[in-house]
Amino acid sequence: MAGGTVEPGETFAEAAVRELQEEAGLVAEPEDAQVLGTLLDRVGGVVRLTVPVHIIRWSGVPRQREEAIGSWRFWPLSALPQPLFVPSAQCLTAWQPALPLDHPPAHFQPYGKPGSP
């Protein structure tokens, strides 16, 4: 999962698309990025806010562009590598709540679907 920060003037969808390109070399459009909601948890004394974004369409082949990442691969949901980075596990279960992933709890506030309150 790509991750990073939101730049001034950038939407969450735009940030997710930019980070995906910077970290994995994959190209997507903001309209193909579905912001799922917000996750809030506490790590030690630090409150952490994570915004999971589901990219539904992209082009390219993932490749390592940052040393900290290691390598990029696609995994079946039934065989995800363990242990996952905690925010990644939290994002995946926000997207697919039935996934059997163990992680510290986070409060998830889903965003409404377009056109709903």
DSSP file (Angstrom, degrees, kcal/mol; ACC not computed):
  #  RESIDUE AA STRUCTURE BP1 BP2  ACC     N-H-->O    O-->H-N    N-H-->O    O-->H-N    TCO  KAPPA ALPHA  PHI   PSI    X-CA   Y-CA   Z-CA
    1    1 A M              0   0    0      0, 0.0     2,-0.2     0, 0.0    87,-0.1   0.000 360.0 360.0 360.0 131.5    0.0    0.0    0.0
    2    2 A A        +     0   0    0     14,-0.1     2,-0.3     2,-0.0    18,-0.1  -0.504 360.0 170.6 -77.2 153.2    1.3    3.4   -0.9
    3    3 A G        +     0   0    0     16,-0.2     2,-0.3    -2,-0.2    20,-0.0  -0.980  11.2 118.3-157.1 165.7    1.1    6.1    1.8
    4    4 A G        -     0   0    0     -2,-0.3     2,-0.3     2,-0.0    12,-0.1  -0.981  53.4 -50.6 166.5-155.1    2.2    9.5    2.5
    5    5 A T        -     0   0    0     -2,-0.3     2,-0.5    10,-0.1    14,-0.1  -0.732  43.4-111.5-114.0 160.9    1.0   13.0    3.3
    6    6 A V        -     0   0    0     -2,-0.3     6,-0.1     4,-0.0     3,-0.1  -0.791  31.8-137.9 -90.8 129.4   -1.4   15.4    1.7
    7    7 A E    >   -     0   0    0     -2,-0.5     3,-2.1     4,-0.2     8,-0.1  -0.514  38.3 -79.6 -82.4 154.9    0.1   18.4    0.1
    8    8 A P  T 3  S+     0   0    0      0, 0.0    -1,-0.1     0, 0.0     3,-0.1  -0.300 119.6  15.2 -54.4 133.0   -1.5   21.9    0.6
    9    9 A G  T 3  S+     0   0    0      1,-0.3     2,-0.3    -3,-0.1    -2,-0.0   0.444 101.3 120.9  83.1   1.2   -4.4   22.3   -1.9
   10   10 A E    <   -     0   0    0     -3,-2.1    -1,-0.3     4,-0.0     2,-0.1  -0.763  56.8-135.4-100.7 141.3   -4.5   18.6   -2.6
   11   11 A T     >  -     0   0    0     -2,-0.3     4,-2.4    -3,-0.1    -4,-0.2  -0.435  30.4-107.7 -82.0 167.4   -7.6   16.3   -2.0
   12   12 A F  H  > S+     0   0    0      2,-0.2     4,-2.5     1,-0.2     5,-0.2   0.909 122.4  51.2 -61.0 -41.1   -7.2   12.9   -0.4
   13   13 A A  H  > S+     0   0    0      2,-0.2     4,-2.2     1,-0.2    -1,-0.2   0.922 110.3  48.1 -63.5 -44.1   -7.9   11.3   -3.8
   14   14 A E  H  > S+     0   0    0      1,-0.2     4,-2.4     2,-0.2    -1,-0.2   0.900 111.9  50.2 -62.7 -41.1   -5.2   13.4   -5.5
   15   15 A A  H  X S+     0   0    0     -4,-2.4     4,-2.9     2,-0.2     5,-0.2   0.915 109.9  50.3 -64.2 -42.7   -2.7   12.6   -2.7
   16   16 A A  H  X S+     0   0    0     -4,-2.5     4,-2.3     1,-0.2    -2,-0.2   0.915 111.9  47.6 -62.5 -42.8   -3.4    8.9   -3.0
   17   17 A V  H  X S+     0   0    0     -4,-2.2     4,-1.8     2,-0.2    -1,-0.2   0.914 113.8  47.7 -64.8 -43.5   -2.9    9.0   -6.8
   18   18 A R  H  X S+     0   0    0     -4,-2.4     4,-2.7     1,-0.2    -2,-0.2   0.932 112.6  48.0 -63.4 -46.4    0.3   11.0   -6.5
   19   19 A E  H  X S+     0   0    0     -4,-2.9     4,-2.9     1,-0.2     5,-0.4   0.885 108.6  54.9 -63.0 -38.8    1.7    8.7   -3.8
   20   20 A L  H  X>S+     0   0    0     -4,-2.3     4,-2.2    -5,-0.2     6,-1.2   0.907 112.3  43.4 -60.1 -42.3    0.9    5.6   -5.9
   21   21 A Q  H  X5S+     0   0    0     -4,-1.8     4,-1.3     4,-0.2    -2,-0.2   0.922 116.3  46.9 -69.7 -44.1    2.9    7.0   -8.8
   22   22 A E  H  <5S+     0   0    0     -4,-2.7    -2,-0.2     1,-0.2    -1,-0.2   0.901 123.3  32.4 -64.5 -41.3    5.8    8.2   -6.6
   23   23 A E  H  <5S+     0   0    0     -4,-2.9    42,-1.1    -5,-0.2    43,-0.4   0.814 137.1  15.7 -89.8 -32.5    6.1    4.9   -4.7
   24   24 A A  H  <5S-     0   0    0     -4,-2.2    39,-2.0    -5,-0.4    -3,-0.2   0.495  91.1-120.3-123.2  -6.4    5.1    2.2   -7.2
   25   25 A G     << +     0   0    0     -4,-1.3     2,-0.3    -5,-0.6    -4,-0.2   0.641  65.3 140.3  74.3  12.4    5.2    3.9  -10.6
   26   26 A L        -     0   0    0     -6,-1.2     2,-0.5    34,-0.1    -1,-0.3  -0.705  43.7-142.3 -91.8 143.3    1.5    3.2  -11.1
   27   27 A V  B     +A   59   0A   0     32,-2.5    32,-2.3    -2,-0.3     2,-0.3  -0.902  29.6 156.0-110.8 129.1   -0.7    5.8  -12.9
   28   28 A A        -     0   0    0     -2,-0.5    30,-0.1    30,-0.2    -7,-0.1  -0.911  35.2-120.7-141.3 167.8   -4.3    6.5  -11.8
   29   29 A E    >   -     0   0    0     28,-0.4     3,-2.3    -2,-0.3    28,-0.2  -0.872  25.1-120.0-110.9 146.3   -6.7    9.4  -12.0
   30   30 A P  G >  S+     0   0    0      0, 0.0     3,-1.7     0, 0.0    -1,-0.1   0.818 113.4  62.2 -55.3 -31.2   -8.3   11.0   -9.0
   31   31 A E  G 3  S+     0   0    0      1,-0.3   -17,-0.0     3,-0.1   -18,-0.0   0.659  99.9  55.8 -70.9 -11.7  -11.8   10.1  -10.3
   32   32 A D  G <  S+     0   0    0     -3,-2.3    24,-2.9    25,-0.1    25,-0.6   0.205  90.9  91.1 -99.1  13.9  -10.7    6.4  -10.0
   33   33 A A  E <   -B   55   0B   0     -3,-1.7     2,-0.7    22,-0.2    22,-0.2  -0.947  60.8-161.1-114.3 118.0   -9.9    6.9   -6.3
   34   34 A Q  E     -B   54   0B   0     20,-3.2    20,-3.0    -2,-0.5     2,-0.6  -0.875  12.0-144.7-101.8 111.7  -12.6    6.2   -3.7
   35   35 A V  E     -B   53   0B   0     -2,-0.7    18,-0.2    18,-0.2    76,-0.1  -0.654  13.0-166.7 -74.6 119.6  -12.0    7.8   -0.3
   36   36 A L        -     0   0    0     16,-2.6    75,-2.4    -2,-0.6     2,-0.3   0.829  42.4 -92.8 -81.4 -33.2  -13.4    5.2    2.1
   37   37 A G  E     -C  110   0C   0     15,-0.7     2,-0.4    73,-0.3    -1,-0.2  -0.990  50.8 -53.9 153.9-153.1  -13.4    7.4    5.3
   38   38 A T  E     -C  109   0C   0     71,-1.9    71,-2.9    -2,-0.3     2,-0.4  -0.968  31.7-156.2-127.9 144.4  -11.1    8.1    8.2
   39   39 A L  E     -CD 108  50C   0     11,-3.1    11,-2.6    -2,-0.4     2,-0.4  -0.965  12.2-169.7-114.8 133.3   -9.4    5.8   10.7
   40   40 A L  E     +CD 107  49C   0     67,-2.2    67,-2.9    -2,-0.4     2,-0.3  -0.988  18.7 145.0-128.0 125.6   -8.4    7.2   14.1
   41   41 A D  E     - D   0  48C   0      7,-2.2     7,-3.2    -2,-0.4     2,-0.4  -0.885  39.3-118.1-145.6 179.4   -6.2    5.4   16.6
   42   42 A R  E     - D   0  47C   0     -2,-0.3     2,-0.6     5,-0.2     5,-0.2  -0.991  15.0-169.8-128.3 130.0   -3.6    6.1   19.2
   43   43 A V  E >  S- D   0  46C   0      3,-3.0     3,-2.3    -2,-0.4     2,-0.3  -0.957  72.1 -46.8-119.3 109.6    0.0    4.8   19.1
   44   44 A G  T 3  S-     0   0    0     -2,-0.6     0, 0.0     1,-0.3     0, 0.0  -0.536 124.4 -25.4  61.9-125.8    1.7    5.6   22.5
   45   45 A G  T 3  S+     0   0    0     -2,-0.3     2,-0.5    -3,-0.1    -1,-0.3   0.253 119.4  99.9 -99.5  12.1    0.7    9.2   23.1
   46   46 A V  E <   -D   43   0C   0     -3,-2.3    -3,-3.0     2,-0.0     2,-0.5  -0.866  64.5-142.5-106.9 127.9    0.3   10.1   19.5
   47   47 A V  E     -D   42   0C   0     -2,-0.5     2,-0.5    -5,-0.2    -5,-0.2  -0.743  21.3-157.9 -84.1 130.7   -3.1   10.3   17.8
   48   48 A R  E     -D   41   0C   0     -7,-3.2    -7,-2.2    -2,-0.5     2,-0.5  -0.942   9.1-164.3-117.2 130.9   -2.9    8.9   14.2
   49   49 A L  E     -D   40   0C   0     -2,-0.5     2,-0.4    -9,-0.2    -9,-0.2  -0.966  11.0-177.8-113.1 123.9   -5.4    9.8   11.5
   50   50 A T  E     -D   39   0C   0    -11,-2.6   -11,-3.1    -2,-0.5    -2,-0.0  -0.968  14.0-159.0-123.4 137.6   -5.4    7.6    8.4
   51   51 A V        -     0   0    0     -2,-0.4     2,-0.2   -13,-0.2   -13,-0.2  -0.894  14.0-151.1-118.1  99.8   -7.5    8.0    5.3
   52   52 A P        -     0   0    0      0, 0.0   -16,-2.6     0, 0.0   -15,-0.7  -0.508  12.1-168.7 -72.7 136.5   -7.9    4.8    3.3
   53   53 A V  E     -B   35   0B   0    -18,-0.2     2,-0.7    -2,-0.2   -18,-0.2  -0.994  12.0-147.8-128.1 127.2   -8.4    5.3   -0.5
   54   54 A H  E     -B   34   0B   0    -20,-3.0   -20,-3.2    -2,-0.4     2,-0.6  -0.854   9.0-153.2 -97.4 116.2   -9.4    2.5   -2.8
   55   55 A I  E     -B   33   0B   0     -2,-0.7   -22,-0.2   -22,-0.2     3,-0.1  -0.807  12.1-176.2 -89.2 119.2   -7.9    2.9   -6.3
   56   56 A I        +     0   0    0    -24,-2.9     2,-0.3    -2,-0.6    -1,-0.1   0.649  66.1  24.9 -94.1 -16.1  -10.3    1.1   -8.7
   57   57 A R        +     0   0    0    -25,-0.6   -28,-0.4   -28,-0.2     2,-0.3  -0.987  65.5 149.0-150.8 138.4   -8.3    1.6  -11.9
   58   58 A W        -     0   0    0     -2,-0.3     2,-0.3   -30,-0.1   -30,-0.2  -0.949  27.3-137.1-155.0 170.6   -4.7    2.1  -12.8
   59   59 A S  B     +A   27   0A   0    -32,-2.3   -32,-2.5    -2,-0.3     2,-0.1  -0.946  54.5  47.8-133.9 159.3   -2.1    1.4  -15.4
   60   60 A G  S    S-     0   0    0     -2,-0.3   -34,-0.1   -34,-0.2    -2,-0.1  -0.412  79.2 -78.5 106.7 176.4    1.5    0.3  -15.3
   61   61 A V        -     0   0    0    -36,-0.2    -2,-0.0    -2,-0.1     2,-0.0  -0.976  48.8-110.9-117.9 128.4    3.5   -2.4  -13.6
   62   62 A P        +     0   0    0      0, 0.0     2,-0.3     0, 0.0   -37,-0.2  -0.323  43.9 171.9 -63.2 138.8    4.4   -1.8   -9.9
   63   63 A R        -     0   0    0    -39,-2.0     2,-0.4     8,-0.1   -37,-0.1  -0.987  40.1 -94.6-144.9 153.7    8.1   -1.3   -9.4
   64   64 A Q        +     0   0    0     -2,-0.3   -40,-0.1     1,-0.2     3,-0.1  -0.543  46.7 157.6 -71.3 121.9   10.3   -0.3   -6.4
   65   65 A R        +     0   0    0    -42,-1.1     2,-0.4    -2,-0.4    -1,-0.2   0.469  62.9  49.8-120.5 -11.4   10.9    3.5   -6.5
   66   66 A E  S >> S-     0   0    0    -43,-0.4     3,-1.2     1,-0.1     4,-0.8  -0.997  72.0-138.3-133.2 136.0   11.7    4.0   -2.8
   67   67 A E  T 34 S+     0   0    0     -2,-0.4     3,-0.4     1,-0.3    -1,-0.1   0.855 101.2  60.9 -59.8 -37.4   14.2    2.1   -0.7
   68   68 A A  T 34 S+     0   0    0      1,-0.2    -1,-0.3     2,-0.0     0, 0.0   0.719  98.3  59.8 -66.0 -20.1   12.0    1.9    2.3
   69   69 A I  T <4 S-     0   0    0     -3,-1.2     2,-0.9     1,-0.2    -1,-0.2   0.886  80.3-162.4 -78.4 -39.8    9.3    0.0    0.4
   70   70 A G     <  -     0   0    0     -4,-0.8     2,-0.3    -3,-0.4    -1,-0.2  -0.828  56.6 -17.5  91.0-107.9   11.2   -3.1   -0.6
   71   71 A S        -     0   0    0     -2,-0.9     2,-0.4    -7,-0.1    -8,-0.1  -0.942  58.6-129.0-135.3 158.5    9.2   -4.7   -3.4
   72   72 A W        +     0   0    0     -2,-0.3     2,-0.3   -10,-0.1    -8,-0.1  -0.896  34.0 156.4-107.8 133.2    5.7   -4.4   -4.8
   73   73 A R        -     0   0    0     -2,-0.4     2,-0.4   -10,-0.1   -10,-0.0  -0.985  39.9-117.9-147.8 155.5    3.5   -7.4   -5.4
   74   74 A F        -     0   0    0     -2,-0.3    -2,-0.0   -12,-0.1     0, 0.0  -0.811  32.6-166.0 -92.0 136.8   -0.2   -8.2   -5.7
   75   75 A W        -     0   0    0     -2,-0.4     2,-0.1     6,-0.0     5,-0.1  -0.952  24.0-114.2-122.9 141.0   -1.4  -10.7   -3.1
   76   76 A P    >   -     0   0    0      0, 0.0     3,-2.2     0, 0.0     0, 0.0  -0.495  29.4-121.8 -66.8 144.9   -4.7  -12.5   -3.0
   77   77 A L  G >  S+     0   0    0      1,-0.3     3,-0.7     2,-0.2    -2,-0.0   0.785 113.0  58.9 -59.7 -25.5   -6.8  -11.4   -0.1
   78   78 A S  G 3  S+     0   0    0      1,-0.2    -1,-0.3    21,-0.1     0, 0.0   0.521 113.2  37.1 -81.0  -4.6   -6.8  -15.0    1.2
   79   79 A A  G <  S+     0   0    0     -3,-2.2    -1,-0.2     2,-0.0    -2,-0.2  -0.172  74.8 160.6-142.1  44.7   -3.0  -15.1    1.4
   80   80 A L    <   -     0   0    0     -3,-0.7     4,-0.1    -5,-0.1    -3,-0.1  -0.423  47.0-104.8 -67.8 142.7   -1.8  -11.6    2.6
   81   81 A P        -     0   0    0      0, 0.0    -1,-0.1     0, 0.0    -2,-0.0  -0.350  47.9-101.4 -66.8 149.6    1.7  -11.6    4.0
   82   82 A Q  S    S+     0   0    0      1,-0.2     2,-0.1    -3,-0.1     3,-0.0  -0.945  92.3  32.2-125.7 147.9    2.0  -11.4    7.8
   83   83 A P  S    S-     0   0    0      0, 0.0     2,-0.2     0, 0.0    -1,-0.2   0.609  77.9-161.2 -80.1 149.8    2.5   -9.3    9.8
   84   84 A L        -     0   0    0     18,-0.2     2,-0.2    -2,-0.1    -2,-0.1  -0.615  35.0 -91.8 -87.1 152.3    1.1   -6.4    7.9
   85   85 A F    >>  -     0   0    0     -2,-0.2     4,-2.1     1,-0.1     3,-0.8  -0.486  44.9-120.4 -57.1 130.1    1.9   -2.8    8.7
   86   86 A V  H 3> S+     0   0    0      1,-0.3     4,-2.5     2,-0.2     5,-0.2   0.874 110.5  48.5 -52.5 -49.8   -0.8   -1.8   11.3
   87   87 A P  H 3> S+     0   0    0      0, 0.0     4,-2.4     0, 0.0    -1,-0.3   0.863 110.5  53.6 -61.2 -31.3   -2.3    1.1    9.2
   88   88 A S  H <> S+     0   0    0     -3,-0.8     4,-2.6     2,-0.2    -2,-0.2   0.936 109.8  46.7 -64.7 -45.2   -2.4   -1.2    6.2
   89   89 A A  H  X S+     0   0    0     -4,-2.1     4,-2.1     1,-0.2     5,-0.2   0.902 112.5  50.5 -62.6 -40.9   -4.3   -3.9    8.1
   90   90 A Q  H  X S+     0   0    0     -4,-2.5     4,-1.5    -5,-0.2    -1,-0.2   0.909 111.5  48.2 -63.7 -41.9   -6.7   -1.2    9.4
   91   91 A C  H  X S+     0   0    0     -4,-2.4     4,-2.0    -5,-0.2    -2,-0.2   0.915 110.2  51.8 -64.4 -43.6   -7.3    0.2    5.9
   92   92 A L  H  X S+     0   0    0     -4,-2.6     4,-3.0     1,-0.2    -1,-0.2   0.895 111.5  46.0 -62.4 -40.0   -7.9   -3.3    4.4
   93   93 A T  H  < S+     0   0    0     -4,-2.1    -1,-0.2     2,-0.2    -2,-0.2   0.758 108.2  56.7 -77.8 -21.8  -10.5   -4.1    7.1
   94   94 A A  H  < S+     0   0    0     -4,-1.5    -1,-0.2    -5,-0.2    -2,-0.2   0.885 115.4  39.1 -66.8 -37.8  -12.1   -0.7    6.6
   95   95 A W  H  < S+     0   0    0     -4,-2.0    -2,-0.2     1,-0.3    -3,-0.2   0.905 136.0  18.4 -75.8 -44.7  -12.5   -1.7    2.9
   96   96 A Q    ><  -     0   0    0     -4,-3.0     3,-2.2    -5,-0.2    -1,-0.3  -0.788  69.1-173.4-130.1  85.6  -13.4   -5.4    3.5
   97   97 A P  T 3  S+     0   0    0      0, 0.0    -1,-0.1     0, 0.0    -4,-0.1   0.716  79.8  63.8 -56.9 -23.6  -14.6   -5.8    7.2
   98   98 A A  T 3  S+     0   0    0      2,-0.1    -5,-0.1    -5,-0.0    -2,-0.0   0.575  72.2 117.2 -79.7  -7.6  -14.7   -9.6    6.9
   99   99 A L  S <  S-     0   0    0     -3,-2.2     2,-2.0    -7,-0.2   -21,-0.1  -0.400  71.4-128.5 -62.3 132.9  -11.0  -10.0    6.3
  100  100 A P        +     0   0    0      0, 0.0     2,-0.5     0, 0.0    -1,-0.1  -0.428  54.4 146.9 -83.9  67.4   -9.5  -12.0    9.1
  101  101 A L        -     0   0    0     -2,-2.0     2,-0.6   -12,-0.1    -2,-0.0  -0.882  41.5-141.8-108.1 133.0   -6.7   -9.5   10.0
  102  102 A D        +     0   0    0     -2,-0.5   -18,-0.2   -18,-0.0   -13,-0.1  -0.813  41.6 134.9 -93.5 124.9   -5.4   -9.0   13.5
  103  103 A H        -     0   0    0     -2,-0.6     3,-0.1   -14,-0.1   -18,-0.0  -0.980  59.6 -81.1-160.5 158.3   -4.6   -5.4   14.3
  104  104 A P        -     0   0    0      0, 0.0   -14,-0.0     0, 0.0     0, 0.0  -0.310  63.0 -93.6 -59.8 149.3   -5.1   -2.9   17.1
  105  105 A P        -     0   0    0      0, 0.0     2,-0.3     0, 0.0   -15,-0.1  -0.286  42.5-175.5 -67.6 150.9   -8.5   -1.3   17.0
  106  106 A A        -     0   0    0    -65,-0.1     2,-0.6    -3,-0.1   -65,-0.2  -0.987  30.9-114.0-140.2 145.4   -9.1    2.0   15.2
  107  107 A H  E     -C   40   0C   0    -67,-2.9   -67,-2.2    -2,-0.3     2,-0.5  -0.721  33.4-158.0 -81.2 122.2  -12.3    4.0   15.0
  108  108 A F  E     -C   39   0C   0     -2,-0.6   -69,-0.2   -69,-0.2   -71,-0.0  -0.902  12.6-172.9-106.3 125.1  -13.5    4.0   11.4
  109  109 A Q  E     -C   38   0C   0    -71,-2.9   -71,-1.9    -2,-0.5    -2,-0.0  -0.910  20.3-147.2-113.3 101.1  -15.8    6.8   10.2
  110  110 A P  E     -C   37   0C   0      0, 0.0   -73,-0.3     0, 0.0     2,-0.3  -0.332  10.9-124.5 -68.9 148.8  -17.0    5.8    6.6
  111  111 A Y        -     0   0    0    -75,-2.4     2,-0.0   -76,-0.1     0, 0.0  -0.664  32.5-105.9 -84.7 147.6  -17.6    8.5    4.1
  112  112 A G        -     0   0    0     -2,-0.3     3,-0.1     4,-0.1    -1,-0.1  -0.328  38.3 -99.6 -67.9 156.0  -21.0    8.5    2.5
  113  113 A K    >   -     0   0    0      1,-0.1     3,-2.5     2,-0.1    -1,-0.1  -0.447  57.0 -77.1 -71.4 151.0  -21.4    7.4   -1.1
  114  114 A P  T 3  S+     0   0    0      0, 0.0    -1,-0.1     0, 0.0    -3,-0.0  -0.224 122.4  21.3 -50.8 133.4  -21.6   10.2   -3.7
  115  115 A G  T 3  S+     0   0    0      1,-0.3    -2,-0.1    -3,-0.1    -3,-0.0   0.389 104.2 103.0  87.8  -3.5  -25.1   11.7   -3.6
  116  116 A S    <         0   0    0     -3,-2.5    -1,-0.3     1,-0.1    -4,-0.1  -0.771 360.0 360.0-109.0 159.4  -25.9   10.5   -0.1
  117  117 A P              0   0    0      0, 0.0    -5,-0.1     0, 0.0    -1,-0.1   0.489 360.0 360.0 -69.3 360.0  -25.9   12.6    3.1
